[in-house]
Amino acid sequence: MPDWEKRFRAPRVGLPEWAEDAPDRSLFVSNATGTYELYAWDRATGAQRQVTDRPNGTTDGVLTPDGRWIWWFSDTDGDEFGVWLRQPFDGYGSSTDGSTGSGNTGDGSTGGGEAGEKRADEPAAPGLEPSYPAGLAIGRDGTAIVGRSTDEEGSTIHVVPPGAEPREIYRHRESAGVGDLSYDGTLIAVEHTEHGDAMHSAIRVVRLDGSAVAELDDTKGGTEELGLAVMGFAPVAGDTRLLVGHQRRGRWEPMVWDPLTGVETALAIDLPGDVGADWFPDGSALLVSHDHQARGELWRYELASGELTRVDTPAGTIGGASARPDGSIEFLWSSAERPPQVRSTSGRTVLDPPGFKAPVSVPVTDAWVDGPGGRVHALVQKPEGEGPFPTVFDIHGGPTWHDSDAFAAGTAAWVDHGFAVVRVNYRGSTGYGRAWTDALKHRVGLIELEDIAAVREWAVASGLADPRRLVLSGGSWGGYLTLLGLGTEPEAWALGLAAVPVADYVTAYHDEMEALKAMDRTLLGGTPEEVPERFAASSPLTYVDDVRAPVYISAGVNDPRCPIRQIDNYVERLVHRGAPHEVYRYDAGHGSLVVEERIKQLRLEIDFAQRHLSLPSPSLPSPGRGPAAADRSEEPRARPE
């Protein structure tokens, strides 16, 4: 087995979530079976068990505060549209509903069950129809606050008491969701965009009957709209403080707000870059996550004194962190060179999955390039030897996301095959201040491509990249930028690899989930009917007849974010022109949670690149075993074995 496949197949675990009132009970995600699924872990006994087992995987799960129940979101083959189900933590009949000891499950069946009797999953919120999820919070009495989103209803929020019918307390056409529920279960923090700007949320705190308590809205009263984010209520009885992320100083940072008194407390956390935070379990301090120039670190901030102390973590990226009741901190760490590990400041091993370990890759180096909107940060990995190399510009999705010094099996695979890989944090990316993120307006797609072009020119001039073998690649928004770049800069790229892309922006808008419609209206300033010229200028379909490079497209047939019909529209134009292309469709949504499917997709991409760039492929099957050099739409959809 080549190293690049080992990196995908090596067992991985995510950062464990633990029940607030039963900290020995944890829930985590792992690919141990070859598909990413949820696992329960009893720290007291060391026992672990697989919670979910579905063909296309499961990653969305929540523990109730008492640790008795596991809620998980059940969609259909990755379409993200479904309902919440639940099962007892131990998988049998020992758990009871809420914290009262009642055996009533709330759906007419009887809880409990005899010892040793496996409990089937049951509806967690009976009476709620399928939807896209929009947040979930569960109280100590078993009451759940469930956020939903549908094309027909917009955003709705429901209170679901144990054994009672759901009660709707919020409804709006614009995007909204559940942020958190207070410790005593009386206050709900709601993030909403009723003002119509999907990139900058406001916060409303309401009671369980839906009546408003307080509003925090930074989109009003100034020359610029600023966003807010719910970070969580204080985890202490009688404490109604809410930790809030804000952008008032040009970057994300936390403050404390008490919605009952209206008091806002600024925090003296003077670190460059974006700053996030979460509570320590006793509410006396904050666990601060600091992201700057594509690296992450952790700090402890004492609320009483304002003392800020750095937590000892290696250089790289922190993928998540949690403060435990004993004061230790668990965190998910990786670097471009080193695979992910769940570490603890206690020095103990948190979770060490059985089986072989993923091989290391090469470290990342930084490049800062002058672009039309300012200095652009790029991350570079390259194989041994002297350049210039065939180079993959691997463009991140989002667009409100950023690449970092983190392990990526796909990137490492390209390096193993002799390619340099360049990742660009273009305007629109997070992590470089609010102005950099908010620069992405109206000229959507074209702005990002200007920054990518600046980095491309640097890569060629520096001797890193072979100008005849430049590959534009990406998934989701990165796939969209790939197709747009191939059409608007047809002479610059030798090849394009687009995974789950936006290809026809107008059709994508009409077919995508409601929350993304709201985002597109914000980015482009209206609907396709209101600003048709902007949608046309930003749509890859507009430029498809100018594409000269061979194009490889992969798409999930159940994808609600980049739906399949708009991809088919683009492919039909390629077919009509006789343009060189291949299309691979698979039976999942916005990507796959099945390890072998991920390997298959990357193998096909590498094979496509090697054939069209006339490069050797010693570790890959011959072209005859790969995809035909034509549309693969007639092939069977890929299904996990």
C-alpha positions in Angstrom: 0.0 0.0 0.0 1.5 3.4 -1.0 2.0 6.0 1.7 -0.6 8.3 0.2 -3.3 5.6 0.6 -2.1 4.8 4.2 -2.7 8.4 5.2 -6.4 8.0 4.3 -6.8 4.5 5.7 -5.0 5.0 9.0 -7.5 5.1 11.9 -8.3 8.6 13.0 -10.3 10.0 15.9 -11.8 13.5 16.4 -11.8 15.6 19.6 -14.1 13.9 22.1 -17.2 15.8 23.3 -18.2 15.1 26.9 -21.4 15.4 28.8 -21.4 18.5 31.0 -22.8 16.7 34.1 -21.3 13.3 33.4 -17.7 14.2 32.1 -16.7 10.5 31.9 -19.2 10.0 29.1 -17.8 11.1 25.7 -18.7 11.1 22.0 -16.3 11.2 19.2 -16.0 10.6 15.4 -13.7 7.9 13.9 -13.0 6.3 10.6 -12.0 3.0 12.2 -14.5 1.0 10.1 -13.5 2.7 6.9 -16.4 5.1 7.2 -16.6 8.1 9.5 -19.1 7.3 12.3 -20.0 8.3 15.8 -18.6 6.4 18.8 -19.4 6.4 22.5 -16.6 6.2 25.1 -17.0 5.6 28.8 -13.8 7.0 30.3 -14.5 5.4 33.7 -14.4 1.9 32.3 -12.5 2.5 29.0 -15.4 0.9 27.1 -16.0 2.2 23.5 -18.8 1.3 21.1 -19.9 2.3 17.6 -23.1 4.4 17.8 -24.0 4.8 14.1 -23.5 2.5 11.2 -24.7 3.9 7.9 -23.5 3.4 4.3 -22.5 7.0 3.8 -21.4 7.8 7.4 -22.4 10.0 10.2 -20.7 12.9 12.0 -23.3 15.1 13.6 -24.0 14.0 17.2 -24.7 15.5 20.6 -24.7 14.2 24.2 -27.4 15.3 26.6 -26.0 17.1 29.7 -26.6 14.1 31.9 -24.8 11.8 29.4 -27.8 9.4 29.2 -28.7 10.0 25.6 -26.9 10.5 22.3 -28.7 12.5 19.7 -27.6 12.2 16.0 -28.7 13.7 12.8 -30.1 11.2 10.2 -30.2 12.4 6.6 -30.3 10.4 3.4 -27.0 9.6 1.7 -25.5 12.9 2.5 -28.3 15.2 1.5 -28.2 17.0 4.9 -32.0 16.9 5.1 -33.5 14.7 7.9 -34.4 14.4 11.5 -32.7 13.9 14.9 -32.7 10.4 16.3 -31.4 9.3 19.7 -30.3 6.2 21.5 -29.1 5.5 25.1 -25.5 6.1 25.8 -24.8 2.4 26.4 -27.0 1.4 23.5 -29.3 -0.7 25.6 -32.3 0.0 27.9 -30.6 1.5 30.9 -31.0 5.2 29.9 -34.2 7.0 30.8 -35.7 10.1 29.3 -34.5 13.5 30.5 -33.2 13.4 34.1 -36.4 12.4 35.9 -36.1 8.6 35.6 -39.3 8.4 33.6 -39.5 5.6 31.0 -41.7 7.7 28.7 -39.8 8.3 25.4 -42.3 11.0 24.3 -43.4 9.1 21.1 -45.8 6.7 22.7 -43.3 3.9 23.2 -42.0 2.8 26.5 -38.4 3.6 27.6 -36.2 1.4 29.6 -36.0 -2.2 28.4 -34.6 -5.3 29.9 -30.8 -5.6 30.6 -29.0 -6.8 27.5 -31.8 -5.7 25.2 -30.4 -3.6 22.4 -32.4 -0.4 21.9 -33.2 0.8 18.4 -32.8 4.4 17.5 -35.9 6.4 18.1 -37.2 9.9 17.0 -35.6 12.4 19.3 -38.1 15.2 18.5 -41.3 13.5 17.4 -43.7 15.8 15.5 -41.0 17.7 13.7 -40.8 17.1 10.0 -37.5 16.6 8.2 -35.4 19.7 7.5 -31.9 21.0 7.3 -30.5 21.4 10.8 -30.1 24.9 12.2 -28.6 24.3 15.7 -29.5 22.2 18.7 -29.3 22.7 22.5 -30.5 20.3 25.1 -31.4 21.3 28.7 -30.8 19.5 32.0 -34.5 18.6 32.3 -34.5 17.0 28.8 -36.0 19.9 27.0 -34.5 20.4 23.5 -34.3 23.5 21.5 -34.3 22.5 17.8 -33.4 24.8 14.9 -34.7 23.9 11.4 -34.4 25.3 7.9 -36.6 24.4 4.9 -37.1 26.1 1.5 -40.8 26.4 2.2 -40.7 27.7 5.8 -37.4 29.5 6.1 -35.9 29.2 9.6 -37.9 27.9 12.5 -37.0 27.2 16.2 -38.9 24.7 18.3 -39.0 23.9 22.0 -39.4 20.2 22.6 -40.2 19.3 26.2 -39.8 15.6 27.3 -43.0 13.7 26.3 -44.7 16.7 24.9 -45.4 18.1 21.4 -42.9 20.5 19.8 -43.8 24.2 20.2 -42.6 26.7 17.6 -41.2 29.9 19.1 -39.5 31.5 16.1 -40.0 31.8 12.4 -38.4 34.0 9.7 -37.6 33.8 6.0 -33.9 34.8 6.6 -31.3 32.5 8.1 -31.4 31.9 11.8 -30.3 29.1 14.2 -30.0 28.0 17.8 -26.9 29.3 19.5 -27.1 28.0 23.0 -29.4 27.3 26.0 -28.5 28.8 29.5 -27.4 26.5 32.3 -30.8 26.7 34.0 -32.7 26.1 30.7 -34.6 29.4 30.7 -32.8 31.5 28.1 -32.2 30.7 24.4 -29.6 32.5 22.4 -30.6 32.8 18.7 -28.3 33.9 15.9 -30.3 35.5 13.1 -29.9 37.5 9.9 -33.4 39.2 9.8 -31.6 42.3 8.5 -30.8 40.3 5.3 -27.0 40.2 5.6 -26.2 36.4 5.8 -22.5 37.1 6.6 -23.1 39.2 9.7 -25.5 37.7 12.3 -27.2 39.5 15.2 -28.1 37.8 18.5 -31.5 37.7 20.2 -32.0 36.1 23.6 -35.5 34.8 24.2 -37.4 32.8 26.8 -38.9 29.4 26.2 -42.2 30.9 25.2 -40.4 32.9 22.5 -40.7 36.3 24.2 -37.6 38.5 23.7 -35.3 39.3 26.6 -32.5 41.3 24.8 -31.0 42.0 21.4 -27.4 42.5 20.4 -27.1 43.8 16.8 -23.9 45.3 15.4 -25.3 45.7 11.9 -27.1 48.9 12.9 -25.9 52.4 13.7 -22.6 52.3 11.9 -21.1 52.8 8.5 -20.2 49.1 8.3 -22.1 46.0 9.2 -20.3 43.8 11.9 -21.0 40.3 12.8 -21.7 38.6 16.1 -21.5 34.9 17.1 -22.8 32.9 20.1 -19.9 31.2 21.9 -21.9 29.9 24.8 -23.7 30.6 28.1 -21.7 30.4 31.3 -21.7 26.7 32.5 -22.6 27.7 36.1 -25.9 27.7 37.9 -27.4 31.1 38.4 -25.0 32.7 35.8 -26.7 34.3 32.8 -23.6 35.7 31.1 -23.2 34.9 27.4 -19.8 34.7 25.7 -20.1 36.5 22.4 -17.8 36.8 19.4 -17.7 40.3 17.8 -15.8 42.2 15.1 -15.7 45.7 16.6 -12.0 46.0 16.3 -11.6 44.6 12.8 -11.2 40.9 13.8 -13.1 38.2 15.6 -12.7 38.3 19.4 -14.8 37.5 22.5 -16.6 39.6 25.0 -19.0 38.8 27.8 -22.6 40.0 27.7 -25.3 39.6 30.3 -28.7 39.8 28.5 -30.6 40.3 31.7 -28.7 43.4 32.8 -27.4 44.5 29.4 -23.8 44.8 30.7 -21.1 44.2 28.1 -17.6 43.4 29.3 -14.7 43.8 26.9 -11.8 41.4 27.3 -8.2 42.5 27.2 -6.9 39.8 24.9 -4.4 41.7 22.7 -3.3 39.0 20.3 -2.9 39.5 16.6 -5.3 37.6 14.3 -8.7 36.1 15.1 -9.5 35.0 18.7 -12.2 32.6 19.8 -13.1 31.4 23.3 -15.0 28.9 25.4 -15.6 28.6 29.1 -13.7 26.6 31.6 -16.2 24.4 33.4 -16.3 26.5 36.6 -16.9 29.7 34.7 -13.8 31.5 36.2 -11.7 31.5 33.1 -11.8 31.2 29.3 -10.0 28.8 27.0 -8.8 31.1 24.2 -8.2 29.8 20.7 -5.9 32.1 18.8 -5.5 31.8 15.0 -2.9 33.9 13.2 -1.2 33.5 9.9 -2.5 30.0 9.4 -1.3 28.7 12.8 -3.2 28.1 16.0 -2.4 28.2 19.7 -4.3 28.1 23.0 -4.3 30.5 26.0 -6.0 30.7 29.4 -7.7 34.0 30.3 -8.6 34.7 33.9 -11.8 36.7 34.0 -11.2 38.2 37.4 -7.7 39.4 36.9 -7.4 39.6 33.1 -4.2 37.4 33.2 -3.5 35.7 29.9 -1.3 32.6 30.0 -0.2 30.6 27.0 -1.0 26.9 26.9 2.0 24.8 25.7 1.1 23.4 22.3 3.3 22.5 19.3 3.5 24.7 16.3 0.7 23.8 13.8 -3.1 24.0 13.8 -5.5 23.4 16.7 -8.6 21.7 15.2 -10.6 22.1 18.4 -10.1 22.2 22.2 -12.0 21.6 25.4 -11.3 22.3 29.0 -12.0 19.4 31.4 -13.4 19.7 35.0 -9.9 18.9 36.4 -8.5 21.9 34.6 -6.7 20.0 31.9 -7.2 20.8 28.3 -7.8 18.4 25.5 -7.1 19.5 21.9 -6.9 18.1 18.4 -3.6 19.1 16.8 -1.9 18.5 13.5 0.6 20.2 11.2 1.1 19.9 7.4 3.9 17.3 8.3 2.3 15.4 11.2 -1.1 13.6 11.2 -3.8 14.6 13.7 -3.5 13.7 17.4 -5.8 14.2 20.3 -3.6 15.6 23.0 -4.0 16.7 26.6 -2.1 19.2 28.8 -2.1 16.5 31.5 0.4 14.5 29.5 -2.0 11.5 29.2 -2.9 9.9 25.9 -6.6 10.9 25.3 -7.5 8.6 22.4 -5.0 6.4 20.5 -6.8 4.5 17.7 -5.7 1.0 17.1 -3.9 0.0 13.9 -1.1 1.5 11.8 -0.2 5.2 12.0 -0.4 7.6 9.0 2.9 8.3 7.4 4.3 11.8 7.8 4.4 14.3 4.9 6.6 17.4 4.3 6.4 20.6 6.2 4.8 23.7 4.8 6.5 27.0 4.0 5.0 30.4 3.8 4.9 32.8 0.9 3.6 36.4 1.1 2.8 37.9 -2.3 1.7 41.4 -3.2 -1.8 41.3 -4.6 -4.3 43.9 -5.9 -6.0 44.0 -2.5 -3.0 43.6 -0.2 -0.5 40.9 0.8 -1.7 37.4 0.0 -0.7 34.5 2.2 0.0 31.2 0.5 1.2 27.8 2.0 3.6 25.8 -0.1 4.6 22.1 0.1 7.0 20.6 -2.5 8.7 17.3 -3.2 12.4 16.6 -3.0 14.6 17.9 -5.7 14.9 21.1 -7.7 12.0 22.8 -9.4 10.3 23.9 -11.4 7.6 21.3 -10.5 4.2 20.5 -11.9 2.2 22.4 -9.4 -1.3 22.0 -8.0 -3.0 25.2 -6.8 -5.4 23.6 -4.3 -8.1 26.2 -3.6 -10.0 26.0 -0.3 -13.8 26.1 -0.1 -16.0 28.3 2.0 -15.4 30.9 0.9 -15.3 32.0 4.6 -12.6 29.5 5.5 -8.8 29.4 5.3 -6.1 26.9 4.7 -3.6 26.4 7.6 -0.6 24.5 8.7 -2.7 21.4 9.1 -2.4 17.8 7.9 -4.1 17.1 4.6 -3.9 13.6 3.1 -4.9 14.8 -0.3 -2.1 17.5 -0.4 0.4 14.9 0.8 -0.6 12.5 -2.0 0.1 15.1 -4.7 3.6 15.8 -3.1 4.2 12.0 -3.1 3.5 12.0 -6.9 6.1 14.8 -7.6 3.8 17.8 -7.5 4.3 21.0 -5.6 1.1 22.2 -3.9 0.2 25.8 -3.3 -2.8 26.8 -1.1 -3.9 30.4 -1.3 -5.8 32.3 1.4 -7.5 34.7 -1.1 -9.6 37.7 -0.2 -12.8 36.3 1.4 -10.8 33.9 3.6 -11.1 34.1 7.3 -8.2 34.5 9.7 -6.8 37.8 8.3 -9.2 40.3 9.7 -12.7 41.4 8.9 -11.8 43.7 6.0 -10.0 40.7 4.2 -13.1 38.5 4.6 -15.6 41.2 3.7 -13.8 42.2 0.6 -15.7 39.5 -1.2 -18.7 41.3 -2.4 -20.5 41.7 -5.8 -17.4 40.7 -8.0 -17.7 37.2 -6.5 -15.1 34.7 -7.8 -13.2 37.3 -9.8 -11.8 38.9 -6.7 -10.4 35.6 -5.4 -8.9 34.7 -8.8 -7.0 38.0 -8.8 -5.2 36.9 -5.7 -4.6 33.4 -7.0 -3.2 34.9 -10.2 -0.7 37.0 -8.2 0.5 33.9 -6.3 0.7 31.9 -9.5 2.9 34.6 -11.1 5.2 34.5 -8.0 5.3 30.6 -8.1 6.5 30.7 -11.7 8.9 33.5 -11.3 10.5 32.0 -8.2 11.2 28.7 -10.0 8.8 26.7 -7.9 6.2 26.0 -10.6 6.5 24.8 -14.2 4.3 27.3 -16.2 3.4 24.5 -18.7 2.0 22.2 -16.0 -0.1 24.4 -13.7 -3.2 22.6 -12.2 -6.1 24.6 -10.8 -8.0 22.4 -8.3 -10.4 22.7 -5.5 -13.6 21.4 -3.8 -16.9 23.2 -3.2 -16.1 27.0 -3.4 -12.6 25.9 -4.5 -14.2 23.8 -7.3 -16.3 26.8 -8.3 -13.1 29.0 -8.5 -11.5 26.2 -10.6 -14.2 26.3 -13.2 -14.4 30.1 -13.2 -10.6 30.4 -13.5 -10.4 27.9 -16.4 -12.9 30.1 -18.3 -11.7 33.6 -17.4 -7.9 32.7 -17.7 -7.9 29.9 -20.2 -4.2 30.3 -21.2 -2.9 30.2 -17.6 -3.9 26.7 -16.7 -2.9 23.3 -18.1 -5.6 21.4 -16.3 -8.6 21.8 -14.0 -9.9 19.5 -11.2 -13.2 20.6 -9.7 -15.0 18.7 -6.9 -18.6 19.4 -6.0 -18.4 22.9 -7.7 -20.8 25.7 -8.5 -20.8 25.5 -12.3 -24.0 27.4 -13.3 -24.6 30.0 -10.6 -28.2 30.9 -11.5 -29.4 27.3 -11.5 -27.3 26.6 -8.4 -29.1 29.4 -6.6 -32.5 28.1 -7.4 -31.7 24.5 -6.4 -29.5 25.0 -3.3 -30.6 25.0 0.3 -32.2 28.1 1.7 -29.3 29.1 3.9 -27.0 29.3 0.9 -29.5 31.3 -1.1 -29.3 33.9 1.7 -25.5 33.8 1.5 -25.6 34.3 -2.3 -28.0 37.2 -2.0 -25.5 38.8 0.5 -22.4 38.2 -1.7 -24.0 39.3 -5.0 -26.4 41.9 -3.7 -29.7 40.3 -4.7 -31.3 37.4 -6.5 -30.5 36.3 -10.1 -33.6 38.2 -11.2 -32.6 41.4 -9.3 -28.9 41.5 -10.3 -28.6 39.2 -13.4 -25.4 40.9 -14.6 -23.6 40.0 -11.4 -24.7 36.4 -11.4 -23.6 36.2 -15.1 -20.2 37.8 -14.4 -19.6 35.3 -11.6 -20.9 32.2 -13.2 -18.5 29.6 -14.7 -21.2 28.8 -17.3 -20.8 32.2 -18.8 -17.2 31.4 -19.8 -17.5 27.7 -20.5 -16.9 28.1 -24.3 -13.5 29.7 -23.5 -12.2 26.8 -21.5 -9.2 25.2 -23.2 -7.7 23.0 -20.5 -8.9 19.4 -19.9 -11.5 19.4 -17.0 -12.2 16.8 -14.4 -15.4 17.2 -12.4 -16.6 15.1 -9.5 -20.1 15.5 -8.0 -22.3 14.0 -5.3 -25.8 13.3 -6.7 -27.4 14.2 -3.4 -25.5 17.4 -2.8 -27.8 20.2 -1.5 -25.0 22.8 -1.5 -23.8 22.5 -5.1 -26.7 20.5 -6.7 -26.2 18.2 -9.6 -28.5 19.8 -12.1 -26.3 22.9 -12.5 -23.2 20.8 -12.9 -25.1 18.8 -15.7 -25.8 22.1 -17.4 -22.1 23.0 -17.5 -21.1 19.5 -18.7 -23.6 19.6 -21.5 -21.8 22.6 -22.9 -18.5 20.9 -22.7 -20.0 17.9 -24.5 -21.5 20.1 -27.2 -18.0 21.7 -27.8 -16.2 18.3 -27.7 -14.0 19.8 -25.0 -11.8 17.3 -23.2 -13.3 16.4 -19.9 -14.4 13.6 -17.5 -17.2 13.6 -15.0 -17.5 11.3 -12.0 -20.8 11.1 -10.1 -21.0 9.3 -6.8 -24.0 8.5 -4.5 -23.4 10.9 -1.7 -23.8 14.6 -0.9 -21.2 17.4 -0.5 -18.3 15.0 -0.4 -17.9 11.5 1.0 -17.4 10.1 4.5 -16.3 6.7 3.1 -12.5 6.3 3.1 -12.3 4.0 0.0 -14.5 6.5 -1.9 -12.1 9.3 -1.0 -9.2 7.3 -2.1 -10.9 6.4 -5.4 -11.7 10.0 -6.2 -8.2 11.2 -5.5 -6.7 8.3 -7.5 -8.9 9.3 -10.5 -7.8 12.9 -10.2 -4.1 12.1 -10.0 -4.5 9.7 -13.0 -6.3 12.4 -15.0 -3.5 14.9 -14.3 -0.7 12.5 -15.1 -2.2 11.4 -18.4 -3.0 14.9 -19.6 0.4 16.4 -18.4 2.3 13.4 -19.8 3.7 12.4 -16.4 4.7 8.9 -15.3 2.3 7.1 -12.9 4.3 4.3 -11.3 2.0 3.8 -8.3 -1.3 4.1 -10.2 -3.3 1.7 -12.3 -2.8 2.0 -16.1 -5.1 4.5 -17.8 -7.3 1.6 -19.0 -8.3 0.8 -15.4 -9.1 4.5 -14.8 -11.9 6.6 -16.2 -12.5 6.8 -19.9 -11.4 10.1 -21.4 -15.0 11.2 -21.9 -18.1 11.9 -19.8 -18.6 9.1 -17.2 -22.3 9.9 -16.8 -23.3 6.5 -18.0 -21.2 4.7 -15.5 -22.8 3.3 -12.3 -22.7 5.6 -9.4 -20.0 4.8 -6.8 -21.3 3.1 -3.7 -19.4 2.0 -0.7 -18.7 -1.7 -0.5 
